[in-house]
Amino acid sequence: MGRITTRRSVMRIALDDAAHDGAHRRLDTLAVEEPLEIRVGGTPLAITMRTPGTDVELAAGFLVSEGVIGSGEEFQSAIHCGGPGTGGVENTYNVLDVALAPGVPPPAPDVARAFYTTSSCGVCGKASIDAVETVSRYDVAGDPVVVDAADLVTYPVRLREKQDVFEKTGGLHAAALFDAATGELLVLREDVGRHNAVDKVVGWALLNDRLPLRGTVLQVSGRASFELVQKAVMAGIPILAAVSAPSSLAAELAEKSGLTLVGFLRGRSMNVYAHSHRVTVSQTAPEDDALVMEGAGHDSS
């Protein structure tokens, strides 16, 4: 349990390495990717590919994102169990059964996604956009928080410095939660799936009775997709910042939900795609919600 990395023999080819005739074998460190089946009250709900570890946070955050629960008191417990049927099947720690608190209704049938979800997409298989625009319990639009751009540009660097597993493997996404007022790094989680990393952060908040996450900034290591905006809104997070581009649908949902969406946050520049009033700058800047700070960029990550 908790196996995060593994070692594998690879052929290393470096055409400029004359000492090894350009090729030699070596051990390489890889990020572990394994399936996790999430059950609620014994009933399968979803399967996702994830990096093992903090599975309870992952499941809790997933349930928040799907609108099943919204506070710590609604989450009772979780336990790893065996495979299908669990009758005599060895516990691989790839099945997690969640027990909701008494009186909390189980997930509605249309929430259940008992099929394979890839690590790159948390909403694949949803029938329509309407099906994923879950109504949040929290008023993100009403959060008066502001963050100084000079503080915001430090977040990607601080996130990168704390990515311990990425440093070894180069193969994980990360999500970190910052206090907008103090700049304190509250929590950071890594995973092969960007949506899993965010679910782990949200799950940490739920298990520590910190929802809604008012006054915080969610910083992610990759692009800002629709699903990440949705997860932030469901947790009451008012600001989402990404080092790469947002999708058009992510920007539309952010605008609709009252969430401040920042993209291409690199070096000392960023683009603010929605609700730019929460990002303060020292110099006079455009008031338009397509505010550009020190230029734009293009990226495919």
C-alpha positions as CSV (number, residue, x, y, z in Angstrom):
1,M,0.0,0.0,0.0
2,G,1.2,3.5,-0.7
3,R,3.6,2.4,-3.4
4,I,4.3,5.7,-5.2
5,T,7.4,4.9,-7.3
6,T,9.0,1.9,-8.9
7,R,12.3,1.1,-10.5
8,R,12.7,-0.3,-14.1
9,S,15.7,-1.2,-16.2
10,V,15.8,1.0,-19.4
11,M,18.1,1.4,-22.3
12,R,19.6,4.9,-22.0
13,I,20.6,6.4,-25.4
14,A,22.7,9.5,-25.6
15,L,24.3,10.0,-29.0
16,D,26.9,12.4,-27.5
17,D,28.1,9.9,-24.9
18,A,31.2,8.3,-26.5
19,A,32.1,6.5,-23.2
20,H,29.1,4.2,-23.6
21,D,29.0,4.1,-27.4
22,G,25.8,6.1,-27.2
23,A,23.8,3.5,-25.3
24,H,23.8,1.8,-21.9
25,R,21.4,0.2,-19.5
26,R,20.4,1.9,-16.3
27,L,17.6,1.9,-13.6
28,D,15.0,4.6,-14.0
29,T,12.4,5.7,-11.5
30,L,8.7,5.6,-12.6
31,A,5.6,7.0,-11.0
32,V,3.2,4.1,-10.1
33,E,-0.2,4.1,-11.8
34,E,-2.8,1.6,-10.6
35,P,-6.6,1.5,-10.7
36,L,-8.7,2.5,-7.8
37,E,-12.3,1.4,-7.5
38,I,-14.4,3.7,-5.3
39,R,-17.4,2.2,-3.6
40,V,-20.0,3.8,-1.5
41,G,-21.7,1.5,1.0
42,G,-20.4,-1.5,-0.9
43,T,-21.8,-0.3,-4.3
44,P,-19.2,0.5,-7.0
45,L,-19.3,4.1,-8.0
46,A,-16.2,4.8,-10.2
47,I,-12.8,3.5,-11.3
48,T,-9.9,5.9,-11.8
49,M,-6.3,5.4,-12.6
50,R,-4.2,7.0,-9.8
51,T,-1.0,7.2,-8.0
52,P,-1.5,5.1,-4.8
53,G,-1.5,6.9,-1.5
54,T,-3.9,9.3,0.1
55,D,-6.7,7.3,-1.4
56,V,-9.2,8.4,1.3
57,E,-8.6,12.0,0.4
58,L,-9.0,11.1,-3.3
59,A,-12.3,9.4,-2.7
60,A,-13.6,12.2,-0.4
61,G,-12.7,14.9,-2.9
62,F,-14.3,12.9,-5.7
63,L,-17.5,12.7,-3.7
64,V,-17.4,16.5,-3.1
65,S,-16.8,17.1,-6.8
66,E,-19.8,15.0,-7.7
67,G,-22.1,16.8,-5.2
68,V,-22.6,13.6,-3.1
69,I,-21.3,15.3,0.1
70,G,-20.1,18.8,1.0
71,S,-18.9,18.7,4.6
72,G,-16.8,16.5,6.8
73,E,-19.7,15.5,9.0
74,E,-21.2,13.7,6.0
75,F,-18.2,11.4,5.6
76,Q,-18.0,8.6,8.2
77,S,-15.2,6.3,7.2
78,A,-13.4,4.5,4.4
79,I,-11.6,1.1,4.2
80,H,-9.5,-0.7,1.6
81,C,-11.0,-4.1,0.8
82,G,-10.4,-7.0,-1.7
83,G,-11.4,-7.2,-5.3
84,P,-14.8,-8.1,-6.8
85,G,-17.0,-9.7,-4.2
86,T,-14.1,-9.6,-1.7
87,G,-14.7,-13.2,-1.0
88,G,-11.2,-14.6,-0.3
89,V,-9.6,-12.1,-2.7
90,E,-6.3,-10.7,-1.6
91,N,-6.4,-7.0,-0.6
92,T,-4.5,-5.1,-3.3
93,Y,-5.5,-1.8,-1.7
94,N,-7.0,-0.8,-5.1
95,V,-10.6,-0.9,-3.8
96,L,-11.8,1.6,-1.3
97,D,-15.3,1.4,0.3
98,V,-16.6,4.7,1.7
99,A,-19.3,4.8,4.4
100,L,-21.4,8.0,4.5
101,A,-22.7,9.3,7.8
102,P,-26.2,8.1,8.9
103,G,-28.9,9.9,7.1
104,V,-26.7,11.0,4.2
105,P,-28.4,9.7,1.0
106,P,-26.2,7.5,-1.3
107,P,-25.2,8.8,-4.8
108,A,-28.0,9.1,-7.3
109,P,-28.0,6.4,-10.0
110,D,-27.0,9.0,-12.6
111,V,-23.8,9.9,-10.6
112,A,-22.5,6.3,-10.7
113,R,-19.7,5.9,-13.2
114,A,-18.8,2.3,-13.0
115,F,-16.5,2.3,-16.0
116,Y,-12.9,3.1,-16.7
117,T,-11.8,6.7,-16.3
118,T,-8.4,7.7,-17.7
119,S,-5.9,9.6,-15.6
120,S,-6.1,12.5,-18.1
121,C,-9.8,13.1,-17.9
122,G,-12.1,13.1,-14.9
123,V,-15.3,13.6,-16.7
124,C,-15.0,11.4,-19.8
125,G,-18.2,9.5,-20.4
126,K,-20.5,12.1,-19.1
127,A,-23.5,12.4,-21.4
128,S,-23.6,16.1,-21.7
129,I,-22.3,19.4,-20.3
130,D,-25.5,19.7,-18.3
131,A,-24.6,16.5,-16.5
132,V,-21.3,17.9,-15.2
133,E,-22.5,21.4,-14.3
134,T,-23.3,20.3,-10.8
135,V,-24.8,23.0,-8.6
136,S,-22.3,23.9,-5.8
137,R,-23.4,24.4,-2.2
138,Y,-21.1,27.3,-1.9
139,D,-21.2,30.9,-3.2
140,V,-17.9,31.3,-5.0
141,A,-19.1,34.5,-6.7
142,G,-19.6,36.1,-3.3
143,D,-16.1,35.5,-2.0
144,P,-14.5,39.0,-1.6
145,V,-10.9,37.6,-1.6
146,V,-8.2,39.3,-3.6
147,V,-4.6,38.3,-4.3
148,D,-1.6,40.4,-5.3
149,A,-0.1,39.5,-8.7
150,A,3.3,39.7,-7.1
151,D,2.4,36.9,-4.7
152,L,0.6,34.9,-7.3
153,V,3.6,34.6,-9.5
154,T,5.5,32.8,-6.7
155,Y,3.0,30.0,-6.4
156,P,4.1,27.8,-9.4
157,V,7.8,28.0,-8.2
158,R,6.8,27.0,-4.6
159,L,4.6,24.2,-6.0
160,R,7.4,22.9,-8.1
161,E,9.9,23.0,-5.2
162,K,7.6,20.7,-3.1
163,Q,6.9,18.1,-5.9
164,D,9.0,15.4,-4.3
165,V,7.8,12.5,-6.5
166,F,8.0,14.6,-9.7
167,E,11.6,15.4,-8.9
168,K,12.3,11.6,-9.0
169,T,10.1,10.6,-11.9
170,G,9.1,13.7,-14.0
171,G,5.7,12.0,-14.4
172,L,3.2,13.6,-12.0
173,H,0.8,16.4,-11.9
174,A,0.4,18.5,-8.8
175,A,-2.2,20.7,-7.1
176,A,-1.5,23.0,-4.2
177,L,-3.8,25.2,-2.0
178,F,-2.6,28.6,-0.8
179,D,-4.1,31.0,1.6
180,A,-4.6,34.2,-0.5
181,A,-4.2,36.5,2.5
182,T,-1.0,35.1,4.0
183,G,0.5,33.2,1.1
184,E,0.8,30.1,3.3
185,L,1.0,26.7,1.4
186,L,-1.8,24.7,3.1
187,V,-1.5,21.4,1.2
188,L,0.1,19.9,-1.9
189,R,-0.8,16.6,-3.6
190,E,0.7,14.8,-6.6
191,D,-0.9,12.2,-8.9
192,V,-0.6,10.8,-12.4
193,G,-4.0,12.4,-13.1
194,R,-4.4,16.2,-12.8
195,H,-8.0,15.8,-11.6
196,N,-7.0,13.2,-9.0
197,A,-4.4,15.7,-7.6
198,V,-7.2,18.3,-7.2
199,D,-9.6,15.7,-5.6
200,K,-6.9,14.8,-3.1
201,V,-6.6,18.5,-2.1
202,V,-10.3,18.9,-1.8
203,G,-10.5,15.6,0.1
204,W,-7.9,16.8,2.6
205,A,-10.0,19.9,3.1
206,L,-13.2,17.9,3.7
207,L,-11.5,15.5,6.2
208,N,-10.1,18.5,8.1
209,D,-13.5,20.3,8.1
210,R,-12.2,23.2,6.0
211,L,-14.9,23.4,3.4
212,P,-15.8,25.8,1.9
213,L,-12.3,26.9,0.9
214,R,-13.0,30.6,1.0
215,G,-10.1,32.9,0.6
216,T,-7.8,30.4,-1.1
217,V,-6.0,29.9,-4.4
218,L,-5.8,26.5,-6.1
219,Q,-2.6,26.3,-8.1
220,V,-2.2,23.4,-10.6
221,S,0.8,22.3,-12.5
222,G,-0.7,21.8,-16.0
223,R,-3.6,23.3,-17.9
224,A,-7.0,24.4,-16.6
225,S,-9.7,22.1,-17.9
226,F,-13.5,22.3,-17.4
227,E,-13.3,19.6,-14.8
228,L,-10.8,21.4,-12.7
229,V,-12.9,24.6,-12.7
230,Q,-15.9,22.4,-11.7
231,K,-14.0,20.8,-8.8
232,A,-12.8,24.2,-7.5
233,V,-16.4,25.6,-7.6
234,M,-17.8,22.6,-5.8
235,A,-15.2,23.1,-3.0
236,G,-15.9,26.8,-2.7
237,I,-12.5,27.8,-4.1
238,P,-12.6,31.4,-5.5
239,I,-9.3,31.4,-7.6
240,L,-7.8,28.8,-9.8
241,A,-4.4,29.3,-11.3
242,A,-2.6,27.2,-13.9
243,V,0.8,27.3,-15.5
244,S,-0.7,26.4,-18.9
245,A,-3.8,27.3,-21.0
246,P,-7.4,26.9,-20.0
247,S,-9.9,25.5,-22.3
248,S,-12.7,27.7,-23.7
249,L,-15.3,25.7,-21.7
250,A,-13.2,26.2,-18.5
251,A,-13.3,29.9,-19.1
252,E,-17.0,29.9,-19.7
253,L,-17.8,27.9,-16.5
254,A,-15.5,30.2,-14.5
255,E,-17.3,33.3,-15.8
256,K,-20.7,31.7,-15.0
257,S,-19.7,30.5,-11.6
258,G,-17.9,33.6,-10.3
259,L,-14.5,32.0,-10.2
260,T,-11.3,33.9,-11.0
261,L,-9.4,31.9,-13.7
262,V,-5.7,32.5,-14.3
263,G,-3.7,30.8,-17.0
264,F,-0.1,30.9,-18.4
265,L,1.1,31.8,-14.9
266,R,4.9,31.7,-15.6
267,G,7.8,33.9,-14.6
268,R,6.3,37.3,-13.9
269,S,3.3,37.1,-16.4
270,M,-0.2,35.7,-16.5
271,N,-3.5,35.9,-18.3
272,V,-6.7,36.4,-16.2
273,Y,-9.6,34.9,-18.2
274,A,-12.5,35.5,-15.8
275,H,-13.3,37.8,-12.8
276,S,-10.0,39.7,-12.9
277,H,-11.1,42.0,-10.1
278,R,-9.6,39.6,-7.6
279,V,-6.1,40.0,-8.9
280,T,-4.5,43.3,-7.9
281,V,-1.5,44.9,-9.6
282,S,0.6,47.9,-8.7
283,Q,0.4,49.5,-12.1
284,T,-2.7,50.7,-13.9
285,A,-4.2,47.7,-15.8
286,P,-7.1,47.1,-18.1
287,E,-10.4,46.4,-16.4
288,D,-11.6,43.9,-18.9
289,D,-11.9,40.3,-17.8
290,A,-9.5,39.2,-20.5
291,L,-6.8,41.1,-18.6
292,V,-3.3,40.3,-19.8
293,M,-0.3,40.8,-17.5
294,E,3.0,41.1,-19.2
295,G,2.0,39.1,-22.3
296,A,0.4,35.9,-23.3
297,G,1.6,32.5,-24.4
298,H,0.8,29.3,-26.1
299,D,1.2,25.8,-24.8
300,S,-0.1,22.3,-25.5
301,S,0.5,20.7,-22.1
